[in-house]
Amino acid sequence: MNALIVTVTYKYMAYDSIKSKEELISLANACDITVTKEASQNLDAISPSTFVGSGKLAEIKNQLTNIDVVIFDEELSPLQIKNITDILEIEVTDRTDLILRIFEQRAKTKEAKLQVKIAKCRYMLPRLAGMQEQLYGQLGGSGFRGSGEKKIELDRRVLHNQLHQANKELEKIVKQRQTQRKQRKDKDNKVIALVGYTNSGKSSLLNNLCENKEKHVLQKDMLFATLETATRKCKIENHTCLVSDTVGFIDRLPHHLIQAFRSTLEEVKEADILVHVVDSSNEQWEKQIQTTNMVLKVLQADNIPVIYAYNKVDKDKYAFIQAYEPSVFISVKENINIDLLKKEIVTILFKEYTVYDLQIPYEKGDVYSYLQQHANVLDVQYGQNAIFVKVEEHPSKMKEFLQYRIQH
């Protein structure tokens, strides 16, 4: 499928049109669409009815030979899509629709499929409503409903039913996820959430931290390779932690998706620390950080401690980066500075923890068993009359065991 893409530049726009165009081409490629032609326009303001000017649309219409679809680099309103389609007489879509298509292709789990379905229904409903407004003007004065209007109402009813059913099914999964999170909290496992722009290397980092290769997740050099939140048990220094990989963000991530994927992204809010993975080889690294931080703010997860992991330093394009702190420059691919990242994680996560040397009599075997199950045991030595245990733990958890502490 060949596409012509349309980009605009106007006053007070909040993004770089050139970089956004490059990203739009990547989104199209991810949907198996080849961009063969481009059109751009400088505007004082976006046209409410046709987005670009009528002259530009006439110019675009003359370029549609061997073109299957026209893609605009912003979300179009229902009215704009109808008017532009009427003029160009070809399929017209936008950036939001491309992202939804990618999510639909990549969704594997039941939860992800439901979330994409909800987002798609929310995107489609107002567009059907926009079409319906046009039909009202076509009705005769007899008071009877036209067949076209009935078809639109039927489509709307089907979408509403699908949305209701998907929301109901998703609620059940959300409750299961909440139960899992509660169980993890009861076990006092520290949770590390990997966040960042799409294709920054989060899944690769999770696989690097997870020693069990059977538990590795898909890692691929493409947009939105990961849609499901994968949580794995990992050994960070001497500590067992849970590391969660999350869906990647993108500039102007459709609000339909943020709402629909909110249950998945709730994992971020429950984390004890965020590792914000940044593609240091991307010229727009700072913009990507700001985009991610904006979504974290929407999720009310912007108050969680964070480490900035500037990935892909093996590409040698990071020399002029002024890093957000605390930071570590890494390469997951070449395993560069991963140990430094682990040290930084432990320093922040366990800064209030203390090492205790305990002497536990053999008759207090239940105390020893409890510590083995619930504390971070660093070392065990079996003496003649007691077990000598070295434990690293938060002081609040060790009050009842201070009687066994060895005073140095």
C-alpha positions in Angstrom: 0.0 0.0 0.0 1.4 3.4 -1.0 0.7 6.6 0.9 1.0 10.4 0.5 1.7 12.1 3.9 0.6 15.6 4.8 2.5 17.7 7.3 1.9 21.3 8.4 3.8 24.1 10.1 1.9 26.7 12.0 2.3 29.3 14.8 2.7 28.0 18.4 2.9 24.3 17.3 4.3 22.2 20.2 6.5 19.8 18.1 9.2 19.7 15.5 7.4 19.1 12.1 10.5 17.6 10.4 11.2 15.1 13.2 7.4 14.4 13.5 7.3 13.6 9.7 10.2 11.1 10.1 8.3 9.4 13.0 5.1 9.4 10.9 7.0 7.6 8.1 8.2 5.0 10.7 4.6 4.6 11.9 3.4 4.0 8.3 6.2 1.5 7.7 5.2 -0.4 10.9 1.7 -0.7 9.3 3.2 -2.1 6.0 2.5 1.2 4.3 5.1 2.8 2.0 5.3 6.6 1.9 6.0 7.5 -1.7 4.9 11.1 -1.8 4.8 14.1 0.6 2.9 17.4 0.9 3.4 20.2 3.4 2.0 23.6 4.1 2.8 26.6 6.2 -0.4 27.9 7.9 -1.4 30.7 10.2 -4.1 28.4 11.7 -5.5 24.9 11.0 -8.7 24.9 8.9 -11.6 23.5 11.1 -13.2 22.1 8.0 -10.4 20.7 5.9 -7.2 21.0 8.1 -5.2 22.5 5.2 -6.3 25.1 2.6 -8.5 24.3 -0.4 -5.6 25.1 -2.8 -3.3 22.6 -1.0 -6.0 19.9 -1.3 -6.4 20.6 -5.0 -2.6 20.2 -5.3 -2.7 16.9 -3.3 -5.5 15.6 -5.5 -3.2 16.0 -8.6 -0.6 13.8 -6.9 -2.8 10.8 -6.2 -1.6 8.6 -9.0 -0.5 5.2 -7.6 -1.5 6.4 -4.1 -3.8 4.2 -1.9 -4.2 6.4 1.2 -3.5 10.0 2.4 -2.2 10.3 6.0 -2.2 13.5 8.0 0.4 14.0 10.8 -2.2 15.1 13.3 -5.5 13.7 14.6 -8.3 14.8 12.2 -11.8 15.6 13.4 -14.7 13.6 12.0 -15.8 16.6 9.9 -12.3 17.1 8.5 -12.0 13.4 7.5 -15.4 13.5 5.7 -14.7 16.8 3.9 -11.2 15.8 2.8 -12.4 12.3 1.7 -15.2 13.9 -0.4 -12.7 16.2 -2.1 -9.8 13.7 -2.6 -12.1 10.7 -3.3 -9.5 8.4 -1.6 -9.0 6.8 1.9 -7.9 9.5 4.4 -6.5 8.8 7.8 -4.3 10.3 10.5 -1.4 9.7 12.9 -3.7 8.5 15.7 -5.3 5.8 13.4 -1.8 4.5 12.5 -0.8 4.1 16.1 -4.1 2.3 16.8 -3.4 0.0 13.8 0.1 -0.9 15.2 -1.3 -1.6 18.6 -4.0 -3.8 17.1 -1.4 -5.8 15.1 1.0 -6.2 18.1 -1.6 -7.0 20.8 -1.1 -10.6 21.9 -2.6 -11.1 25.4 -6.3 -10.9 26.1 -5.8 -7.7 28.2 -3.9 -5.9 25.4 -6.5 -6.9 22.8 -9.3 -5.6 25.0 -7.4 -2.3 25.7 -6.9 -1.8 22.0 -10.5 -2.6 21.2 -11.6 0.0 23.8 -9.3 2.6 22.4 -10.5 1.9 18.8 -14.1 2.1 19.8 -13.6 5.5 21.5 -11.8 6.7 18.4 -14.5 5.5 16.0 -17.6 6.6 17.8 -17.3 10.4 17.3 -16.4 9.7 13.6 -19.6 7.8 13.1 -21.5 10.6 14.8 -19.9 13.1 12.4 -21.1 11.0 9.5 -24.6 10.8 11.0 -24.8 14.7 11.1 -24.2 14.7 7.3 -27.1 12.1 6.8 -29.6 14.2 8.7 -29.2 16.9 6.1 -30.0 14.4 3.4 -33.3 13.2 4.9 -36.6 14.2 3.2 -39.4 16.0 5.0 -41.8 13.0 5.3 -40.6 12.2 8.8 -39.5 8.7 7.8 -35.9 7.6 8.7 -33.6 7.0 5.7 -31.9 3.6 5.3 -28.5 5.3 5.5 -29.3 6.8 8.9 -30.4 3.4 10.2 -27.1 1.9 9.1 -25.2 4.5 11.0 -27.3 4.1 14.1 -26.8 0.3 13.9 -23.0 0.8 13.6 -23.1 3.1 16.6 -25.1 0.6 18.6 -22.7 -2.2 17.7 -19.7 -0.1 18.8 -21.4 0.9 22.0 -22.1 -2.8 22.8 -18.5 -3.8 21.9 -17.1 -1.0 24.2 -19.4 -2.0 27.1 -18.5 -5.7 26.8 -14.7 -5.0 26.5 -14.9 -2.7 29.5 -16.6 -5.4 31.5 -14.1 -8.1 30.6 -11.2 -5.7 31.2 -12.5 -4.9 34.7 -12.1 -8.6 35.7 -8.5 -8.6 34.5 -7.8 -5.3 36.3 -9.1 -6.9 39.6 -6.8 -9.9 39.0 -3.8 -7.5 38.4 -4.6 -5.6 41.6 -4.7 -8.9 43.5 -1.3 -9.8 42.1 0.1 -6.4 43.0 -1.2 -6.7 46.6 0.4 -10.2 46.9 3.7 -8.7 45.7 3.5 -5.9 48.3 2.7 -8.5 51.0 5.9 -10.3 50.1 7.7 -6.9 50.3 9.3 -7.3 46.9 10.8 -4.1 45.6 9.4 -3.2 42.2 11.5 -1.5 39.4 9.5 -0.1 36.4 11.3 0.5 33.1 9.7 3.4 31.3 10.6 5.5 28.3 10.0 6.3 24.6 9.1 3.5 22.3 12.1 1.6 20.9 14.5 3.0 23.5 15.6 -0.5 24.7 13.4 -1.2 27.7 12.7 -4.9 26.8 16.4 -5.5 26.0 17.3 -4.1 29.5 14.7 -6.4 31.2 16.2 -9.4 29.4 19.7 -8.3 30.4 18.6 -8.1 34.1 16.7 -11.3 34.0 19.1 -14.3 34.2 16.4 -16.9 33.3 16.4 -16.9 29.5 13.2 -18.8 29.4 11.5 -15.7 30.9 12.9 -13.3 28.3 10.5 -11.0 26.5 10.4 -10.0 22.8 13.0 -7.5 22.0 13.0 -6.0 18.5 14.2 -2.8 16.8 10.7 -1.5 16.0 8.0 0.9 17.3 5.8 -0.6 20.0 7.4 -4.1 20.1 6.0 -4.4 23.6 2.4 -3.7 24.5 2.0 -6.0 27.5 3.5 -5.2 30.9 5.9 -8.1 31.6 7.2 -8.5 35.2 10.2 -10.7 36.0 12.1 -11.6 39.1 15.7 -10.4 38.8 18.8 -10.4 41.0 20.1 -6.8 41.4 23.4 -7.1 43.3 22.4 -9.2 46.4 18.7 -8.2 46.2 15.8 -10.0 44.6 13.6 -7.5 42.9 10.7 -7.4 40.5 11.4 -5.6 37.2 8.4 -4.5 35.0 8.7 -3.6 31.3 6.0 -1.2 30.2 4.5 -0.1 26.9 6.6 2.6 25.2 5.4 6.2 24.9 5.4 8.4 21.8 4.9 12.1 21.0 1.2 12.9 21.0 0.3 9.4 22.2 -3.5 9.3 21.6 -5.5 10.0 24.7 -7.7 7.0 23.8 -4.7 4.7 24.3 -3.6 6.3 27.6 -7.1 5.8 28.9 -7.5 2.3 27.6 -4.0 1.2 28.8 -4.4 2.8 32.2 -4.8 -0.5 34.0 -1.5 -1.8 32.4 0.2 1.5 33.2 -0.9 1.3 36.8 2.1 -0.9 37.3 4.2 2.2 37.0 2.4 3.9 39.9 3.1 0.9 42.1 6.9 0.9 41.4 9.4 1.8 44.1 11.7 3.3 41.5 11.6 4.1 37.8 14.4 3.4 35.3 13.8 5.9 32.5 15.5 4.4 29.5 16.6 7.0 26.9 17.9 6.4 23.4 21.0 8.5 23.5 21.6 8.0 19.8 18.4 9.9 18.9 18.7 13.6 18.2 15.4 14.1 19.9 16.4 12.4 23.2 15.4 15.4 25.3 12.0 15.8 23.6 11.5 12.0 24.2 12.3 12.4 27.9 9.7 15.3 28.1 7.1 13.2 26.3 7.6 10.3 28.7 7.6 12.6 31.8 4.3 14.2 30.6 2.6 10.8 30.4 4.0 9.9 33.9 2.5 13.1 35.2 -0.9 12.2 33.7 -0.6 8.8 35.4 0.3 10.6 38.7 3.6 8.7 38.8 5.9 11.7 38.5 6.8 11.6 42.3 8.5 8.2 42.2 12.4 8.2 42.4 13.9 7.9 38.9 17.2 7.0 37.3 17.9 8.1 33.7 19.6 5.2 31.8 21.0 6.7 28.6 21.1 3.6 26.4 22.8 2.8 23.0 26.1 4.6 23.9 27.8 2.0 21.6 26.5 4.2 18.7 28.8 6.9 20.0 26.3 9.8 19.6 26.0 10.9 23.2 28.9 13.3 23.6 26.9 16.5 23.9 24.1 15.2 26.1 23.6 17.1 29.3 22.1 14.3 31.4 19.2 14.5 33.7 20.4 13.3 37.1 20.8 10.7 38.6 22.0 9.1 35.4 24.1 6.2 34.0 25.2 5.9 30.4 24.8 2.3 29.2 24.6 0.0 26.3 22.4 -3.0 26.8 23.5 -4.5 23.5 27.2 -4.3 24.4 26.7 -4.8 28.2 28.4 -1.5 29.0 27.9 0.0 32.5 25.0 -2.4 33.4 26.8 -3.0 36.7 26.9 0.7 37.4 23.2 0.9 36.7 22.6 -1.9 39.2 24.7 -0.2 41.8 22.7 3.1 41.3 19.4 1.2 41.6 20.5 -0.5 44.9 21.9 2.8 46.3 18.5 4.5 45.8 16.2 1.6 46.6 18.0 0.4 49.7 19.5 3.6 51.0 17.7 3.3 54.4 18.6 -0.4 54.8 21.2 -1.5 57.4 23.4 -4.6 57.6 22.8 -6.6 60.8 25.0 -9.4 62.2 22.8 -11.8 64.2 23.6 -14.7 66.5 20.5 -17.0 66.6 20.5 -20.0 69.0 19.7 -23.3 67.3 16.5 -23.6 69.5 15.2 -20.5 67.7 15.0 -22.2 64.4 11.7 -20.5 63.6 13.4 -17.1 63.8 16.1 -18.3 61.3 13.4 -19.7 59.0 11.5 -16.5 59.1 14.5 -14.4 58.1 15.4 -16.8 55.3 11.9 -16.3 53.8 11.3 -12.6 54.5 14.7 -10.8 54.7 17.7 -10.3 52.4 20.2 -12.9 53.9 23.7 -12.1 52.8 25.6 -14.8 54.6 25.1 -17.8 57.0 27.7 -19.5 59.2 26.9 -22.4 61.4 28.6 -22.2 64.8 28.8 -24.7 67.7 25.8 -23.2 69.6 24.2 -20.7 67.2 23.7 -19.7 63.6 25.5 -16.5 62.6 23.4 -14.6 60.0 24.3 -11.4 58.1 21.1 -9.7 57.0 20.4 -6.4 55.1 17.0 -5.0 56.0 15.0 -1.9 56.7 15.3 -0.9 60.5 11.5 -1.0 60.8 11.5 -4.7 60.0 14.2 -5.6 62.4 13.0 -4.3 65.8 11.9 -7.8 67.1 15.3 -9.3 66.1 17.6 -6.7 67.7 17.9 -9.1 70.8 20.0 -11.4 68.5 22.3 -8.6 67.2 26.0 -9.0 67.8 27.5 -5.8 69.2 30.8 -5.0 67.6 
